[in-house]
């Protein structure tokens, strides 16, 4: 009796050499080969006459051999050649390294030859054709034939032969971890039925149903693993008591503008969380310029009014200082005198000591800083709310360290990276999600254009014109310095060329990731203070400070960036009251590139752009974590299977609430599989 845990060597016909090759493909056990699903499926075409074949494509030709096959042996490979005819035209058949193929040919009798047809020297040639009798080919037509990812020495037929011995054996399949009621609720197949169908689908509908079951498995197991990694199931009680919302209404009346409906909705969701029985854990997503900072201010001021401290952690010192100044201005505007404390790594020892003292003696302080907030000396006296700006810029341990400061505070994540909801469910499975999906009404839309390198002199003249009007400009290059391997614009050479082309009075600064943090902050601070007119930079400005005076973003080699990254870069301009512009310069003039960049040219909606980016690149490339293994789904697709992802999320939520430690006998198999999932996620989880 065959079991899923049996070594692959136990399968008849699998010797030591085949076992070694299969091991190299990640196949060690019977269960592994069952989970080695086809990468594609082939539908055999109807046979055609030679006159009707499509060149550079797979064809099935009904013909008979017209001469005796001959085999010639070169220094490295044997080549067998013969002619085939359908009575009207001829085609040459060529096989490499298969001298015995002549034994499979039946002279004078019609056979089906299936292979790729090319034209060589004016003649039609079919390379490596598979030979079928008319009956054997007829049995294949209309069926979906699995195509597996292979390694040298293992053929598609060999995989199918091995599976042919396993698929009829029910004990060879892993036990289905889901109880019957869950399967009925989600209308999914039993696991063994789904696996069998994936390897031998009856038709496209059956394949779709089987795929749905396995995609659900991947989502369910991933989300469950993430929940337990993040301590899900533990809903900490809310020990804080907040002032009446009338205080917030009063603040809103003192702001110089009215919040958008989206901002009002998010404010309502967050305040309801903070007054609920359990601690808030929420993600607030908002496109660049959507008004997340004012939400942070209102919640932090509410904490101060209620007698508690709050903390806002930013990824850079310049951004932390800007938040500090913005919140001070909001407090002054609203007539509030709560203490505001800034804590960053570059502050002197004396300045840090003063900040530490204020944190311990100011129970209603608003504290803003960088990773310096998580150092041991940074002790809060009554921390009720933690806000992290651009959470993905911090390591997992840094985020946890800040959220554990004080007596388990409320936790809010702010992100200007427009991650589609389907992907946010995966990345932030333990957080409720709010979206600020509208921009303030007075925001002037950015004007965009996609151009080629021939437009560069005109673009530089436009930069000069904007500087003359008192504005500032960004230029983004993909590289820091020139390399032999990559032909693309680099910061060092570009800044030098720009200096030569523009008048001497135009001040040009450079910024890139190889600079030390202090140096980067110094350059950004100088640009913010209008001490430079043009900043030539790599994408380190993607998440940066608010420079209302910057009106132009010129992105060189735009084809090398993802759409969402380009949108984030575009968000550096359009923050003031002047018309702003974004110029995407592409060196690749092809249909696919033009189609991608046209998405940016015709839309300023970050969430739409992110969805298009996700469709084009997949979640791993979209987030820059392709090699991490975290989102390495074999079957599921985050975009295509979004409804299924939501269903899996609900099942995981209900399961964790009903049985937090998975002690119910009905969940024992789920618990066993969870351990392996968590181990995989731990290996790749450094988003």
N, C-alpha and C positions, 0 to 999 in steps of 0.2 A: 504493500500500500504506500503510495507516494504522498509525502507531506511537503508543505510549503517551505519548511526549514531544512529539507534535505539538500546536501551539496549538489550542485549542477552536474557533477561527475557521475552521479547515480543514474542519470538519463542514458538510455541505450544509445550508443554511437558517439557519445561525448568522451573522447580520449584526453590524455594529458595535454596535447597541443591545443585542442579546441577549448579545453577548460581554461588554459592560460589566456587565450585570445578573448574568451568571454569575460574572464576576470578583469581584463583591461577595459572592457565596456561597462564595468560595474555590475556584472552578473556573476553572483557567487552561489546562489541557491535557486531552488525551483520557484520560490516566491519572487525572486528578482527577475527571472525571465518572464513570469506572468505580468510583471509591472513594466516590462520593457515594451512600451506601446509603439505602434507604427508612427513614423514621422509624417507619413502621407498615405494616401490610397490612390490606386490606379484603376481607371475604368478602361478595359480593353476596347479599342475602337473596332468598328466593323471593317472587315477586309475590303481593300480597294484594288483597282487595277493599277499597274505601274504608272500609267499616264496621269492618274489622279493623286499620286502621293504628294504630301506637303514637305518641302525641303526644310532641313534643320529642325525636324520634329519627329516624334515617334509615329510609326506607321505599321499597319498590318497588311501584308501583300499576299494575295492568293496567286501562286505561281508554281512552276516546276523547274528543277535544275536542267540547264540546257547543255552542260558539258561535265566532264569528269573533274571533281575538285582536285586541286593541286596544292601541295604544301611546300613552302620554301622555308628554310631555316637560316635566320640571320645570326649574328654573333650573340644577340641577347634574347630574341623572341622568334617563335615560329608563326608564320602567317599562312592561313588556308584561304584560298580564293576559288570561287566558281561563279558562273553566270546563272541567273534565273529568268524565265520568260513566262509571260501570260498569253503567248501566242501572237502578240502584237509588238510589245516592246520588251527590252531586256534591262535588268538591273544587276550590278555586280554585288556579290555577297562576300564579306571579308570577316574572318575570325582571327583573333590574336590569341596565341597560347592554347588553342584547343585543336590540336591535330586530329583528335579522335572524332571530331564533328562529322567527318566524311561518312562515318558509320551510321549517322542519324539521317542521312539524306537518302531519299528513295527516287532514283532517276526515273523520269517519265511520269511521275505521279504528283498530283497537286498537293501542296502543303502550304501552311501559313508561316510566313517569315515575319517576325515582329522585331523592329529595331529602329534606330535613328537613321534617317536618310539625309545624306549630304551630296553636294555636287563636287566632283573632283576631276579636273581636266576635261570638263564638258560632259562627263558621264555621271549617271546616278549611282551612288554607292550606299549600301546599307551595312553599317558596322555592327559587329557582335550580335547578329540577329538570333533570337530564340526560335526554335523550330517546333511547330505544333502540327498534329494531324488535324483534319477538319473537325472531327468529333471532339478532340480534346480542347480545341480552341472554342468551339461552340459552347462547351460547358463553362467557359470562363466569361463569355460576353454577358453584359448586364450585371456582373458582380463587382463589388469593391474589393480589390486585391491589396493587401497590406504591403507597404514599402517601409523597411526598417533602416535606421541609421546603422551603418556597417563599419567594420574595420577590416583592413587587409587580411585575407585568409578566412573570413566568415562571409558566406553568401546569404542572400535573402532566402533562398531555398533551404539553407541549413537551419536558419532560425525557425522557419515554418515547420520543418521536419521535427525539430525538438518540441515545439509547441503542440504539434499533432499528437504526441504521446501524452502530454500533460492535460490538455483541455478537457478530455473526457473524464478525468479523475477528480471527482468532487473533493476528496480529502486533501488534494494538492493545493486547494485554494485557501487563503487566509480567512479566518472567521470574520463574519460581518460584525463590526463593532457597534452598529446602530440597532437599538431596539426596534421592533416592528412598528410601533406607533409613530416613531420619528420618520421611518421610511414612508409610511402611509400619508403622514402630514405633508411631506415634501414631494410625494409622488415620485420617488426614486427607486431604481431597480435594486434587488439584492446584489451584493458586491460580486459574487461569482458570475452572475448573469452579465453584469456590466463588463467584466474583464473578458469573458468569452466573446462577447459581441465586438469589443474593440479589436480583437485579433481576427475575427471572422464575421464581419457584419453582413447581415442579410440584405440590407439596402441602406440608403442614406438616412431614412427616418429612424431605423433601429440604431444606427451609429450615433445619431444625435441624442437619443434617449440614454444610451450607454455613456456617452461623453458627459452628459449632464450630471450623472451620478458621480463620476470620478472628479469632475470639476468641483462639485459640492464638497466632496471629501477633502480636497486640497484647501479650499477656503475654510471649511469648518475646523480642520486640524490646525491650520495656521493661526486663525483667530483665537482658538482655544489656547494654543501655546502662548500667544502674545498676552492673553488675559492673565495667565498664571505667571508669566515672566514679570508682569507689572503688578502682581499682587491683586489681580481682579478678584472680585467676590468679597473683598474686604471693603465695606462701606463704612468709613470712619464717621462717627457722630460729629455733628456741628456744635462746638462748644461756645460759639460766638453769638452775641446778640447785637444786632445792628439798629441804628437810628431809623426813625420813620422816613419813608420815601419822600415826605414833604421837603426834606432837606435837599434832595436831588432835584426836585421840581424847581426849587428856588434857584439852584445853580444853573439849571437849564435856561431859566428866564434871564440870567445875567450874561449868558454867552452872546457874542456879537452875531450869531447866526443860529438858525434852527437846525436841529439834527435831521438827517434824512430818515425816512421811514425804516430803512434797514438798520440804521444806528439805534433808533428807538427800540426796535425789536430785540436787538442784541443786548441793549442795556436792561430791558425787561427780563430777558432770559438769565442774564448773569446775576441780577439782584435777587431774582426768585431762587436761584441756586444758593446764594449766600444766606438766605433766610430759611432754607429748607432744613430738614432734620439731619442731612448728611453733608459732608464737605463738597464744595464745588471742584470739579475737574473738567474744564471746558477749553476747547480750542476755538478761538475767534479768527476766522479767515477773512481777510479783506484785501482787495487789490490795492496797489500802490496809490496813495492819496485818498483812500476811501474813508479815513477818519477813525482809525483804531486808537490813536493816542488820546483823543478826547474821552473815549470810553474808559481807558486806563486811568486817566486823571479823575473822572467822576467816581470810579470805584475806590480809588486810593483816598480821595477826599472823604468819601462816605465812611471808610475805615477810621480815618482821623477823627471825624465827628463822633464816631461811636467809641472812641478811646483806644483804638488799636493802631499798630504800625502796619505798613505795607511796604513791599519791596518790588522794584522793577529792574530786571537784569537785561542789559543790552550786550550784543556780541563785540562791540568795539568801544574804545574810550571816547572817540569823537561823537558817536551816536548816544552814548550815555550822557555826555555833557549837554548834548542838544536836548535830550529828554529832560534833563535837570532844568535847563533854561526855559523850556516850553511849559513845564509844570509850574515853575515859579511864576511865569507870566499869567497862567490860568488862575492861580491862587490870588494874585494881585487883582486881576480882573473881577473876581468874585468876592473880593473883600475879605479873604481868609488869611489867617496868620499862622497856620500850622507849620512846624519846622520841616525843612527839606534838606536832606543830607546826601552828599555826593561821595562815593567811595570807588576809586579806581586804582589800578596797580602802579601808575606813574606818580601818584601823590607822594610827597615827602613823608618821612616817618612821623614828623610832628603833625602833619595834616591828617594822617591816618589815625593817630591817637585821639585827635580831637573828634574825628568822625565816630570812632568807637565809643567814646564817652557820651556823645549825643545820642547814639543808638540805645545806650543803656539807661539814659536819663530822660529820653523823649518818648513817652509811651504812645504819642499820637503822631510820630514822625513819618514822613514819606521818604523812603530810602531808595536812591537810584545809583546803580553802579554796573561794573563789569563782573567778571569771574571773581574779583576781589571780595564780593559779597559772600562767597562760600568758604573763605578762609576761616580757620579756627578762631582767630581774634575777633572776627565780625560776629558779635553776639547781640541778638535782638531781645528786647525786654517783653514785647507783647505782639509778636508778628501774627497777623490774621489773614494776610493775602500776599501771595507770591505771583508775580507776572513775569514771564520770560518772553522777550521779543525775539522773533526768529529762532524758535526752539531748536530747529535742526542744525543750527550753527554751534550748539553746545553738545558735548559728549553726554552719553546716557548718565554716567556717574555724576557729572557736574549738575545736571538737572535734578537728579535725586537728592544731591547734597543740599541744594537750596530749598527744595520743597520740604525737607525734613528740619529746617531751621524753625525754632519756636515749637509750639504745641500743635503740630499738624495743621498748618494753615490751609486756606482755600488756595486753589491752584488754577491759574489762567495762562494759556499759551496764546500769544499773538503771532500771526504769520502773514506776511505780504506775498508769500509764494503761493500762487493760486493752484492749489492741489485739488483736482476733481474729487468730488465727494466719495466716489468709489474707492479711490486710493487712500483718501484720508481715513476711511473706516479701517483700513489695514494698518496704516502707520500710527494712528492714534486711537486704537481700539478701545482704550480705557477712558477716552475723553468724549463728552458730549460735544457736538459740533454746531457752531453758529457761523453764519456767513453774512458779511456786509457786502451785498451784491449790487449796490448802486453808489455812484460817485456824487459828491456835492453838486448842486445845480449850477453853481457859479464856475465850475471847473471848465476851462477852455480845452476842447479836444486837441490832441497832438496831431499835427499834419505829418503823414508818413510818405516815404517814397523808396522804391527798390531800384537801384541803378547798377551799372557796370563800372569798371575801373576807368573808362574813358571820361566819366563824369567827375573824376577826382579833382581836376583843376577848378571846375565850377564849384564843387563842394567847398574847397579851400577859400575861394572868393566869398562864399556865403558865410563861412566862419568869420572871416575878416569883417564883413558887413555887420554881423551880429555883435562882435566885440566893439566895433565903432559905435554901435547903438547903446553901449554900456552893459551888454550881457556877457555871459560866460558860456563856454562850450566844452563838451566831452568828446574825446576820440578814443574808441576802443579797438585794441589790437589783440589777436589771439595769442601772440608770443611775446616773451620778455626780450629775447635776443634772437638774432638770425641763427638758423641751424642748416646743416647740409641736407638733412633728411626731409625737411618740410619747407615748402614754398608758401609763406604766408607773411603778412605784415607783422613787424615786431616793434615794441615800444621804443627801444633805443634808437634804431635807425629812422623810424617814422618821425619821432620828435625832432631829430636833426634835420631831416628833409623839410619838415614843416617850418622850422626856424629859418631856413634859407629862403623858403618861398614867401613867407609873410614879413611884413615890416618889422623892424627891430623893436619897436615899442610894444609889440604884442608879447606878453609874458607866457611862456610855455613851461608847464611842470609835468613830471612823470611820476607814475605810481604803478607798482607791481607787487606780486606776492612774495618775491625774494627779499623785499625790504623787511627790516625788523618792525615789530608792531609799533614801537615808539616813532620810527621814521614815517611809517604809513599814516599814523595819526597826525603827525606834524604837517605832512603834505596836504591831507584833507582839511585840516584846520586852516591852513593858509589859503586854500581854494575857497573855503567857506567865508573867510574874511576878505575875499576879493583881491588877494595878493597875487593871484595868477589868473590869466584870462582863458587859457585852454589847458585842460588836463588830459594828457595822453596816458592811457591806463590799460591794464588787462581787466578781466572781469571782477577784480577785487572790489570795484565800486558797485557791484550788482546789488548788494544790500548795504546802503550807505546812508550818509546824512542828508538832510533836507537842504538843498541849495536853491532857493526860490529864484535866484538871479540866472541860473543856467537854463538856456533856451534851445540848445542844439545838442543832439546825440548822434554822432557819426560812428557807425559800426563797420569796421573793415573786415573782409572775409566773413560776411554774415552767414554764408552757407555752412560754416564750421560750427555754428552754435545751435542749440535746441531752440524751438520757438518760445518756450516759457522763459528761458534764460534771456533771449533777446527782448522779450516783453518786460522782464525785470530791469534790464538795462535802460530801456525806453522810459521806465518809471522814474529815472533820475532827473528827467526834465518835465516841464509842464506843471511845476509846483508853485509858480508865481502867477501874477496877473497879466503876463505877456504871452503872446502866441509862441508856442514851442514847436520844434521840428525834430523828426528822427529820420536819418538817412541810412538805409541798409545797403551797403556796397557788397555786391557778390561777384566773385571772379569765375563762377561756374555758370555757364549759360546753357542749361538743359531743362527739359520740361518738368522733371521731378523737383528740382531746386526752385524753379520759378513758382511752381504750385505751392510748395511749402511756404515760401516767403510772402506769397500773395495773401496768405491768411493774416499776416501781420499788417500788410498794406491796407487791408480792408476792415480790420477790427481792432478796437482798443479794449475789448473785453477779455480780461486775463483768464477767466474761467473757461470761456469758449476756446481760447488759444491753448490753454493747458490740456483740454480734452482732445483737441486736434493733435497736439504734441504727443499725448499718450497713445493715441491711435497709431501715429507714425513710428514711434520709437519703443513703445513698451515701457512698463514701470521701472525696470532696472536702469535703462539708459536715461529715462526721464528724471530720475533722482540722482543719477551719477553713482549708482551702487551695483552696477551690472555684475561684478564679480563677487559680491558679498554672499550670495546664496539666499538672502532673506526673502526675495520675491521670485525665487527660481521655481515657478509653477510649470509642471510638465504638461498639464492639460488645460487648466483654467486660464482665462484671459480677463484681466481686471476690467477692461473696457467692454468687451463683448458680453461678458457674463455678469454685468453690474446687478441685474435683478436677483441673480442667484447668490451673489455676495451678500446682499441685504438679507436674504432669507437665512443664510448661514449665520450671519451676525445675530439675528434674533434667536435662532436655536441655541447658539452659544450663550447668549445673555440669559435665556430662560433656564438652561442647564446649570449655569454657575449659580444663579439665584436659588434654584431648587435643591441643588446638591453640590455645595461649594468644594467639598473634599473628594467628590466622586466616589463615595463609599457605598452607594446603592449597587447591589449585585448586577442590576441591569446595565451599569456603566463601567463594569470592570475592564472590558476590552477597550473602551475609550480611554480609560486611565493608563492602560498599558501602552497604547499608541502615543499618548501625550508625552511620555518621557522621551521618546525618540525625537519627536517634533521639537521639544524645548531644547534638546541638545543641539540640533541643527541650527536653530535660531540663535542660540548663544554664540555659536561659531561665526555667524555672519552679522550679528546685530551691533553695528556701530554706525548708525545712520548719521 
